[in-house]
Amino acid sequence: IETVDPYAIRSGYALGVVLGYEMRSKDLEYALLRKLAAEWRRIIHCFRGDFYPLTPYSLDEESWIAWQFHLPARDEGVVQAFRRQGSDAPARTFGLGGLDPEANYRITDLDAETSATLSGRELIEHGLTVKISSRPGAAVVHYAALGR
């Protein structure tokens, strides 16, 4: 039985994505697959922006890896974070790049479907905290400037 794995699918987000599932299967988690496909459509334009690695590159199973794509012209972007199998840390904080310190940003956790407003200065200086309860697990956070 094939499973729809958010970690694997989010790891493969790119400007073009192929999801090669057996669509005749009655056991496939179609609701989750539709959610992840909609998520990809919602954020993919951000992948044309500036890239910021938020952690050092590592294949270590005890670490997190995260990155950010930022569209300067729209003052909007996305953070992707991955908690690996061996990581004991359920949360990490990442200082974001490219933001306007004078702007306020609507931060949306695409799993929890919750939003908060934080200043650019806070996100740059104190960072964005991402929580992932599962191991391995992945999170996607979208942000957009609200203005000054």
C-alpha positions as CSV (number, residue, x, y, z in Angstrom):
1,I,0.0,0.0,0.0
2,E,1.3,3.4,-0.9
3,T,1.2,6.1,1.7
4,V,1.0,9.8,1.3
5,D,3.9,11.1,3.3
6,P,4.0,14.9,3.9
7,Y,7.7,14.8,4.7
8,A,8.5,13.1,1.4
9,I,6.2,15.2,-0.7
10,R,7.4,18.5,0.9
11,S,11.0,17.4,0.4
12,G,10.2,17.2,-3.3
13,Y,8.5,20.6,-3.7
14,A,10.0,22.4,-6.8
15,L,8.7,24.5,-9.6
16,G,7.4,21.2,-11.2
17,V,6.2,18.2,-9.2
18,V,5.1,14.8,-10.2
19,L,3.1,12.7,-7.7
20,G,3.2,9.2,-9.1
21,Y,0.5,7.4,-7.1
22,E,-1.8,4.6,-8.1
23,M,-4.9,6.7,-8.4
24,R,-7.2,3.7,-8.6
25,S,-6.2,2.6,-5.1
26,K,-9.0,2.8,-2.6
27,D,-6.5,2.9,0.3
28,L,-4.7,6.1,-0.7
29,E,-5.2,9.1,1.6
30,Y,-6.8,11.3,-1.0
31,A,-7.8,14.1,1.4
32,L,-4.2,14.5,2.5
33,L,-2.9,14.3,-1.1
34,R,-5.3,17.0,-2.1
35,K,-4.2,19.2,0.8
36,L,-0.5,18.8,0.0
37,A,-1.2,19.6,-3.7
38,A,-3.2,22.7,-2.8
39,E,-0.4,23.7,-0.4
40,W,2.1,23.4,-3.2
41,R,-0.1,25.5,-5.5
42,R,-0.4,28.2,-2.8
43,I,3.4,28.6,-2.3
44,I,5.1,27.6,-5.5
45,H,5.4,31.2,-6.8
46,C,7.7,31.9,-3.8
47,F,10.2,29.4,-5.2
48,R,11.1,32.0,-7.9
49,G,12.4,34.3,-5.1
50,D,15.7,34.6,-3.2
51,F,16.9,31.5,-1.4
52,Y,18.1,31.6,2.2
53,P,19.5,28.4,3.9
54,L,18.3,28.7,7.5
55,T,20.5,25.8,8.7
56,P,23.9,24.4,7.6
57,Y,23.5,21.6,5.1
58,S,23.7,18.3,6.8
59,L,22.6,14.7,6.3
60,D,22.8,14.0,10.0
61,E,19.6,12.3,11.2
62,E,19.7,14.1,14.5
63,S,19.5,17.6,13.0
64,W,16.9,19.8,11.4
65,I,17.2,21.3,8.0
66,A,15.4,24.4,6.9
67,W,15.3,27.1,4.1
68,Q,13.4,30.1,3.0
69,F,12.3,31.5,-0.3
70,H,11.6,35.3,-0.4
71,L,10.0,37.3,-3.1
72,P,11.4,40.9,-2.6
73,A,9.0,42.5,-5.1
74,R,5.9,41.1,-3.2
75,D,7.6,41.0,0.3
76,E,6.3,37.5,0.7
77,G,7.8,34.1,1.1
78,V,7.8,30.6,2.5
79,V,9.9,28.7,5.1
80,Q,10.2,24.9,4.8
81,A,11.6,23.1,7.8
82,F,12.3,19.4,8.3
83,R,12.8,17.6,11.7
84,R,14.7,14.4,11.0
85,Q,14.1,11.0,12.6
86,G,16.8,11.3,15.3
87,S,16.1,14.9,16.4
88,D,15.0,15.3,20.0
89,A,14.1,19.0,19.5
90,P,10.4,19.5,18.8
91,A,11.0,23.2,17.9
92,R,13.6,25.4,16.3
93,T,13.9,29.1,15.8
94,F,15.2,30.5,12.5
95,G,16.2,34.1,11.8
96,L,14.7,35.1,8.4
97,G,16.4,36.9,5.6
98,G,15.2,39.6,3.1
99,L,12.5,41.0,5.3
100,D,11.7,44.7,5.8
101,P,12.3,45.4,9.5
102,E,9.7,48.1,9.5
103,A,6.9,46.0,8.0
104,N,4.5,43.7,9.8
105,Y,4.0,40.1,8.4
106,R,1.1,37.7,8.5
107,I,2.7,34.4,9.4
108,T,0.6,31.3,8.4
109,D,1.4,27.7,9.6
110,L,-0.1,25.7,6.7
111,D,-0.6,22.6,8.9
112,A,-2.3,24.2,11.8
113,E,-4.0,26.7,9.5
114,T,-3.3,29.4,12.1
115,S,-2.0,32.9,11.5
116,A,-0.2,35.5,13.6
117,T,1.3,38.9,13.0
118,L,4.9,39.6,13.7
119,S,7.2,42.5,12.8
120,G,10.0,42.1,10.3
121,R,12.4,43.3,13.0
122,E,11.3,40.5,15.3
123,L,11.6,37.8,12.6
124,I,15.0,39.0,11.7
125,E,16.4,39.5,15.2
126,H,14.6,36.9,17.2
127,G,13.5,34.5,14.5
128,L,10.5,32.4,13.6
129,T,9.9,29.4,15.8
130,V,8.7,26.3,14.0
131,K,7.3,23.4,15.9
132,I,7.1,19.8,14.5
133,S,5.8,17.1,16.8
134,S,6.5,14.1,14.6
135,R,9.8,12.5,13.8
136,P,10.5,12.8,11.0
137,G,8.2,15.7,10.3
138,A,8.0,18.7,8.0
139,A,6.4,22.1,8.3
140,V,5.6,24.9,5.8
141,V,5.1,28.4,6.9
142,H,3.9,31.2,4.5
143,Y,4.4,34.9,5.3
144,A,3.4,38.1,3.6
145,A,3.9,41.8,4.5
146,L,0.9,43.6,5.7
147,G,2.4,47.1,5.3
148,R,3.9,49.5,7.7
